[in-house]
Amino acid sequence: MALYRYKGINEVGKIMQGRISAANEVDLEKRVEDMGLELISCNEASAGRSLFGNKKITRQELINFCLHMEQMHSVGVPIMQWLDDLRDSIENPRFREVVSTMIVSIEGGKTLSESMNEFPWVFDEIFVSLIRVGEHSGELSKVLQNIIESLKWQDEMAAQTRKALKYPIFVGTIVIGVVFFLMLYLVPQMIDFISNMGHTIPIHTRALLMVSNFFTDYWYLLISVPVVSAVLARYLIKTQPSVRFYFDSMVLDLWLVGPIVRKIILSRFANYFALLYSSGVTVLNSMEISEAIAGNKKISQALYEARHQIADGVKMSDSMENAELFPPLVVRMIKMGESTGGLDTALLNVSYFYNRDVKESIEKLQSLIEPVMTVVLGVILLWVMVSVLGPVYDIISKV
């Protein structure tokens, strides 16, 4: 199969272009026609270039995709027909080509889950596992409903996180800008004026002068060092497992932020585990998949140890308790679910509780950050005013 770049025109005369795999140009023309396009031109694309361009597939597009899938499957529309309809209705060219390639794979004998598994950057491991379970159990519509609810939950969590970060980033940027303006421009001029008057400079004014001189002489370091440090830390976190484990452990222990991150991860674990388990995935397989999507190496390690204890015959609740990383609430709810046979329901209750708790914690953190940032800016301005205006006042009063 070669990779081709094509240009085609649809029924209303709109020019469409993209990339798609085909055996030859004749096969390419057939595949483009299957997409409802008339081929205008084509040429073989470079193998080193991205097949799907640069436009990202958003979570909302994935939710709409699943909604259409669920609606069409629930009324008995054949899979190839609703995939064709979905492909024609998708505006994102990157996503449209993904669906086109899925159609080709299914025509070649693959299942829906196997065709989705070719695109892990679109359909993650949990998504593919749930679709596979739905195919085997005949409950694909129910599984799609669960996936839709999970995607909506992820979208809501992401919105809460953005909401929590938006104000601190904005105010933090303002504070840093004000500090640089004061130290690089305003303070040197005022200090020069005070020094020229020939009076003794107070210690707090000399301290301000030292800070201002440091900003003036080493401003490039103040800008470059944090950026270089952040890039280097990100590289080490991605490439060194030990550094990633240490960083994830440190995040969980951070004051104020750590407990919120822990609740988000546990809420995600409980939600995904309940989704997998209720769809028919075994406890061990659900645990293994949950390890991969935990997003924190320390918690992933705890889940790994708990899974091996379960494989050795230990109850899930006991294995979680032995890991000493999961709060008593999680252990207690899992134990209750084991005794009643409703493990998925118990985990969904855990997810609901933590989801609500995360929202409240983020709101509290945001309400705390606002006055803290205001106080920080006020203290800096007060220090500058006292250090600059104080000597000026003394000079004027002596005159």
Residue pairs with C-beta under 8 A, 6 or more apart in sequence:
1 21
1 22
1 23
2 21
2 22
2 23
2 24
2 44
3 19
3 20
3 21
3 44
3 45
3 46
3 47
3 51
4 19
4 20
4 21
4 22
4 25
4 28
4 42
4 43
4 44
4 45
5 17
5 18
5 19
5 42
5 43
5 44
5 45
6 17
6 18
6 19
6 20
6 28
6 32
6 39
6 41
6 42
7 15
7 16
7 17
7 39
7 40
7 41
7 42
8 15
8 16
8 17
8 32
8 35
8 37
8 38
8 39
8 40
9 15
9 16
9 37
9 38
9 40
10 16
10 36
10 37
10 38
11 36
15 40
16 37
16 93
17 93
18 52
18 53
18 93
18 94
18 96
18 97
19 45
19 51
19 52
19 53
19 97
20 28
20 31
20 32
20 97
20 100
20 101
21 51
21 101
21 104
22 28
22 31
25 42
28 39
28 42
29 39
29 42
31 100
31 104
32 38
32 39
32 42
33 39
34 84
34 100
34 103
35 87
35 88
35 96
35 100
36 88
45 51
51 97
52 94
52 97
52 98
53 93
53 94
54 94
55 92
55 93
55 94
56 94
57 92
57 94
57 95
57 98
57 122
59 151
59 154
59 155
59 158
60 155
61 90
61 92
61 95
62 122
62 151
63 148
63 151
63 152
63 155
65 86
65 90
65 95
66 144
66 147
66 148
66 151
67 148
68 82
68 85
68 86
68 89
69 82
69 86
69 144
70 141
70 144
70 145
70 148
72 81
72 82
72 85
72 86
73 79
73 82
73 140
73 141
73 144
74 141
77 85
79 106
79 112
80 103
80 106
80 107
83 99
83 102
83 103
83 106
84 103
86 99
87 96
87 99
87 100
87 103
90 96
90 99
95 122
98 119
98 122
101 115
101 118
101 119
102 112
102 115
102 116
102 118
102 119
103 115
105 114
105 115
105 118
106 112
106 115
111 132
111 135
112 131
112 135
113 128
113 129
113 131
113 132
113 135
116 122
116 123
116 127
116 128
116 131
117 123
117 128
120 128
123 131
124 293
125 289
125 292
125 293
126 150
126 272
126 275
126 276
126 289
126 293
127 147
129 276
129 281
129 285
129 289
130 143
130 146
130 147
130 275
130 276
130 279
130 281
131 140
131 143
131 147
133 139
133 143
133 276
133 279
133 280
133 281
134 140
134 141
134 142
134 143
134 144
134 279
136 280
137 143
137 279
137 280
139 279
139 280
142 279
143 279
146 275
146 278
146 279
147 275
150 271
150 272
150 275
153 271
153 355
157 264
157 267
157 268
157 355
157 358
160 358
160 359
160 362
161 264
161 362
163 362
163 366
164 362
164 365
164 366
167 366
167 369
167 370
168 366
168 369
168 373
171 369
171 370
171 373
171 374
171 377
172 373
174 377
175 373
175 376
175 377
175 380
178 377
178 380
178 381
179 380
180 215
180 219
182 212
182 380
182 381
182 384
183 211
183 212
183 215
183 216
184 212
184 215
184 216
184 219
186 384
187 208
187 209
187 212
187 384
187 388
188 212
188 216
190 388
190 392
191 201
191 205
191 208
191 209
191 212
191 388
193 392
194 201
194 205
194 388
194 391
194 392
194 395
195 201
197 391
197 395
199 391
199 394
199 395
199 398
201 209
201 391
202 387
202 390
202 391
204 383
204 386
204 387
204 390
205 387
205 388
205 390
205 391
207 387
208 383
208 384
208 387
208 388
215 222
233 247
236 243
237 243
237 244
237 247
238 244
241 297
244 297
245 297
245 298
245 301
248 296
248 297
248 298
248 299
249 297
249 298
251 257
251 258
251 261
251 296
252 258
252 261
252 262
252 296
252 298
252 299
254 261
256 365
256 368
257 365
259 361
260 358
260 361
260 362
260 365
261 296
262 299
263 354
263 357
263 358
263 361
264 354
264 358
265 294
265 295
265 296
265 299
266 299
266 326
266 327
266 330
266 350
266 354
267 350
267 351
267 354
267 355
267 358
268 293
268 294
268 295
268 351
269 290
269 294
269 299
269 303
270 330
270 347
270 348
270 350
270 351
270 354
271 347
271 348
271 351
271 355
272 286
272 289
272 290
272 293
273 286
273 287
273 290
273 347
274 343
274 344
274 345
274 347
274 348
274 351
275 344
276 285
276 286
276 289
276 290
277 283
277 286
277 343
277 344
277 347
278 344
281 289
283 310
283 316
283 343
284 307
284 310
284 311
287 303
287 306
287 307
287 310
288 307
290 303
291 300
291 303
291 304
291 307
292 300
294 300
294 303
298 325
299 325
302 323
302 325
302 326
303 323
305 319
305 322
305 323
306 316
306 319
306 320
306 322
306 323
307 319
309 318
309 319
309 322
310 316
310 319
314 322
315 335
315 338
316 334
316 338
316 343
317 331
317 332
317 334
317 335
317 338
320 326
320 330
320 331
320 334
321 331
329 350
329 353
330 350
333 346
333 347
333 349
333 350
334 343
334 346
334 347
334 350
336 346
337 343
337 344
337 345
337 346
337 347
340 346
